[in-house]
Amino acid sequence: MVSFRIADVVLVFMKEPSPVLLPLLRSRAQVDMIAWIMLHPDQESSLVEIGRAVGVPGPTVTREVNRLAEAGLVRQVRRGNQRLVRAETENVVFGPLAALMAVTFGPVSVLRGLMADVAGVREAWIYGSWAARYAQQPDPVPGDIDVLVVGTADPDVLDEVAAAAGKRLGREVNVRRVRPAAWHKAEADPFKSTVTSRPMVPLAGGDLA
């Protein structure tokens, strides 16, 4: 918190804490945006699409994209009234920055994209240690990513998603599938109690903001 006293008026500015996963940067919203852009280098997106993908309001998206453009980290084109951006892959820092985003904030971006095309996924979340860190709970760097899928998705397809995500994120991804009826009736189940008692990051279904 930063305070300034002007005459008898005290102005207080609440400063958002740096993200625990990557405290080098200013805010989780900023890092979510950078991760999403850097980990979709072949995708050209509007500011509205970026904001929707990471749950960040329009003014914040505009401000952060302006900063990325000034630093030469994104390229921009205008089509009609839309401003489209994509990662500037020819920038010398693109490779290291994309790799850093992958091992820190990459799971949300990568897994949301992979889960979007899987049939039978009613809801999906990241849970466990990584989700706790994403929710600003201090802890050692997580070694793997735990994903819960509620639905009827083919387990073999989910295994393929886990393998693809693990390759892109540089760490093991574990996907556990639970059928909807079993999940919603499992109020006394120790696994459900443990999972839902800690932070969960939505990947599919429900509120993705």
Secondary structure, DSSP 8 states (H G I E B T S, - for coil): -EEEEETTEEEEE------SS-TTSS-HHHHHHHHHHHT-TT--EEHHHHHHHHT--HHHHHHHHHHHHHTTSEEEEEETTEEEEEE-TTSTTHHHHHHHHHHHTHHHHHHHHHHTT-TTEEEEEEESHHHHHHTT---S--SEEEEEEEE---HHHHHHHHHHHHHHHTSEEEEEEE-HHHHHH-TT-HHHHHHHTS--EEEESS---
